[in-house]
């Protein structure tokens, strides 16, 4: 399950782990104008862990989800 919310400066997507245990904490993805952050509570330390991706890294991650194993480079050139 996931939710999508549009805030003033970001689009916020929350991914909720469902199903059989063991379940993971929710993941929050915030898409800003210049970066994308992923946040998840670490239950061992009770602190939120944040990863920040550039827009290019987020684009490459999205492309990689549908590709087989290998090495790739996304081109910005238009034909």
Backbone as CSV, one residue per row, in Angstrom:
resi,resn,N_x,N_y,N_z,CA_x,CA_y,CA_z,C_x,C_y,C_z
1,UNK,0.847,-1.158,0.000,0.000,0.000,0.000,0.902,1.233,0.000
2,UNK,0.443,2.316,-0.598,1.169,3.567,-0.551,0.210,4.737,-0.609
3,UNK,0.699,5.883,-0.133,-0.084,7.111,-0.200,0.727,8.158,-0.954
4,UNK,0.035,9.110,-1.578,0.671,10.222,-2.270,0.027,11.506,-1.758
5,UNK,0.873,12.447,-1.347,0.402,13.745,-0.887,1.217,14.829,-1.581
6,UNK,0.582,15.927,-1.930,1.263,17.053,-2.542,1.351,18.167,-1.516
7,UNK,2.563,18.409,-1.025,2.811,19.503,-0.095,3.230,20.740,-0.872
8,UNK,3.486,21.819,-0.142,3.870,23.084,-0.776,5.128,22.935,-1.631
9,UNK,6.157,22.271,-1.090,7.440,22.206,-1.789,7.856,20.800,-2.204
10,UNK,6.986,19.805,-2.018,7.378,18.433,-2.348,6.159,17.559,-2.574
11,UNK,6.384,16.491,-3.331,5.414,15.413,-3.425,5.907,14.323,-2.486
12,UNK,5.048,13.851,-1.586,5.439,12.890,-0.566,4.720,11.570,-0.814
13,UNK,5.507,10.512,-0.979,4.972,9.166,-1.174,5.387,8.339,0.039
14,UNK,4.432,7.687,0.672,4.728,6.821,1.808,4.418,5.382,1.410
15,UNK,5.436,4.529,1.529,5.297,3.110,1.204,5.090,2.345,2.500
16,UNK,3.984,1.628,2.607,3.633,0.892,3.818,3.826,-0.592,3.545
17,UNK,4.659,-1.239,4.363,4.916,-2.672,4.219,3.723,-3.441,4.772
18,UNK,3.141,-4.304,3.951,1.990,-5.107,4.378,2.279,-6.575,4.114
19,UNK,1.575,-7.405,4.775,1.718,-8.841,4.538,2.160,-9.557,5.785
20,UNK,2.835,-10.663,5.569,3.274,-11.491,6.680,4.506,-10.887,7.341
21,UNK,4.619,-11.111,8.653,5.782,-10.633,9.406,7.019,-11.410,8.950
22,UNK,8.198,-10.881,9.014,8.535,-9.590,9.614,8.308,-8.443,8.631
23,UNK,7.709,-7.382,9.122,7.448,-6.205,8.309,8.497,-5.136,8.590
24,UNK,8.748,-4.299,7.597,9.688,-3.192,7.740,8.924,-1.908,8.048
25,UNK,9.632,-0.926,8.576,9.038,0.377,8.852,8.642,1.044,7.529
26,UNK,7.688,1.988,7.607,7.271,2.728,6.417,8.466,3.470,5.814
27,UNK,8.447,3.639,4.499,9.451,4.421,3.792,8.751,5.654,3.239
28,UNK,9.338,6.826,3.488,8.792,8.072,2.973,9.719,8.600,1.895
29,UNK,9.152,8.841,0.711,9.896,9.386,-0.418,9.393,10.805,-0.647
30,UNK,10.309,11.773,-0.579,9.952,13.184,-0.798,10.649,13.666,-2.061
31,UNK,9.864,14.068,-3.050,10.412,14.569,-4.311,10.366,16.089,-4.287
32,UNK,11.540,16.712,-4.217,11.665,18.164,-4.219,12.063,18.630,-5.620
33,UNK,12.210,19.928,-5.783,12.590,20.505,-7.070,13.988,20.072,-7.497
34,UNK,14.901,19.862,-6.525,16.297,19.595,-6.865,16.841,18.264,-6.354
35,UNK,16.039,17.496,-5.612,16.515,16.213,-5.090,15.330,15.354,-4.652
36,UNK,15.639,14.107,-4.325,14.648,13.168,-3.797,15.238,12.569,-2.521
37,UNK,14.449,12.556,-1.441,14.926,11.948,-0.207,14.094,10.713,0.114
38,UNK,14.747,9.718,0.706,14.087,8.521,1.208,14.360,8.468,2.697
39,UNK,13.325,8.273,3.497,13.465,8.240,4.954,12.794,6.992,5.509
40,UNK,13.444,6.395,6.524,12.871,5.238,7.199,13.361,5.225,8.642
41,UNK,12.456,4.934,9.557,12.812,4.826,10.969,13.623,3.560,11.182
42,UNK,14.759,3.695,11.872,15.547,2.531,12.280,15.074,2.161,13.684
43,UNK,14.350,1.053,13.837,13.786,0.715,15.152,14.852,0.386,16.197
44,UNK,16.062,0.033,15.761,17.123,-0.286,16.723,17.644,0.967,17.416
45,UNK,17.723,2.083,16.666,18.246,3.324,17.238,17.147,4.346,17.493
46,UNK,15.949,4.087,16.991,14.815,4.998,17.086,15.117,6.343,16.418
47,UNK,15.938,6.307,15.352,16.270,7.494,14.581,15.863,7.290,13.129
48,UNK,15.528,8.380,12.468,15.173,8.318,11.053,16.453,8.365,10.225
49,UNK,16.584,7.421,9.303,17.716,7.385,8.392,17.267,8.028,7.081
50,UNK,18.076,8.964,6.560,17.711,9.682,5.338,18.787,9.477,4.280
51,UNK,18.334,9.195,3.070,19.197,9.110,1.895,18.721,10.180,0.927
52,UNK,19.661,10.964,0.390,19.325,12.005,-0.574,19.889,11.630,-1.937
53,UNK,19.027,11.637,-2.952,19.422,11.347,-4.327,19.297,12.614,-5.168
54,UNK,20.247,12.811,-6.076,20.067,13.876,-7.056,18.949,13.450,-8.002
55,UNK,18.442,14.378,-8.781,17.394,14.012,-9.739,17.922,13.020,-10.760
56,UNK,19.193,13.131,-11.143,19.789,12.169,-12.087,19.847,10.777,-11.465
57,UNK,20.216,10.682,-10.189,20.249,9.385,-9.519,18.847,8.788,-9.426
58,UNK,17.851,9.600,-9.117,16.473,9.115,-9.035,15.997,8.626,-10.400
59,UNK,16.351,9.351,-11.457,15.995,8.935,-12.820,16.650,7.601,-13.159
60,UNK,17.932,7.455,-12.818,18.635,6.199,-13.088,18.041,5.045,-12.294
61,UNK,17.662,5.290,-11.046,17.034,4.250,-10.231,15.721,3.799,-10.852
62,UNK,14.907,4.747,-11.284,13.625,4.404,-11.912,13.848,3.577,-13.175
63,UNK,14.838,3.943,-13.975,15.140,3.187,-15.196,15.646,1.790,-14.860
64,UNK,16.459,1.678,-13.809,17.063,0.403,-13.445,16.049,-0.620,-12.973
65,UNK,14.920,-0.181,-12.451,13.928,-1.116,-11.921,13.358,-2.034,-12.996
66,UNK,13.416,-1.614,-14.265,12.845,-2.408,-15.352,13.890,-3.038,-16.267
67,UNK,15.152,-3.063,-15.854,16.216,-3.574,-16.718,16.841,-4.835,-16.133
68,UNK,17.380,-5.696,-16.999,18.086,-6.873,-16.502,19.465,-6.477,-15.967
69,UNK,20.148,-7.445,-15.367,21.482,-7.216,-14.824,22.412,-6.653,-15.891
70,UNK,23.251,-5.705,-15.520,24.194,-5.123,-16.477,24.606,-3.737,-16.062
71,UNK,25.370,-3.069,-16.929,25.809,-1.694,-16.685,25.193,-0.813,-17.753
72,UNK,24.628,0.319,-17.338,23.895,1.172,-18.256,24.249,2.637,-18.023
73,UNK,24.019,3.468,-19.037,24.136,4.908,-18.904,22.945,5.526,-19.625
74,UNK,22.230,6.381,-18.915,21.059,7.045,-19.496,21.548,8.277,-20.243
75,UNK,21.122,8.412,-21.483,21.525,9.536,-22.316,20.480,10.626,-22.272
76,UNK,20.938,11.877,-22.188,20.014,13.024,-22.204,19.794,13.562,-23.600
77,UNK,20.460,13.006,-24.598,20.326,13.530,-25.969,18.998,13.152,-26.563
78,UNK,18.447,14.051,-27.334,17.171,13.821,-28.009,17.471,13.602,-29.483
79,UNK,16.856,12.612,-30.096,17.077,12.324,-31.522,16.196,13.162,-32.394
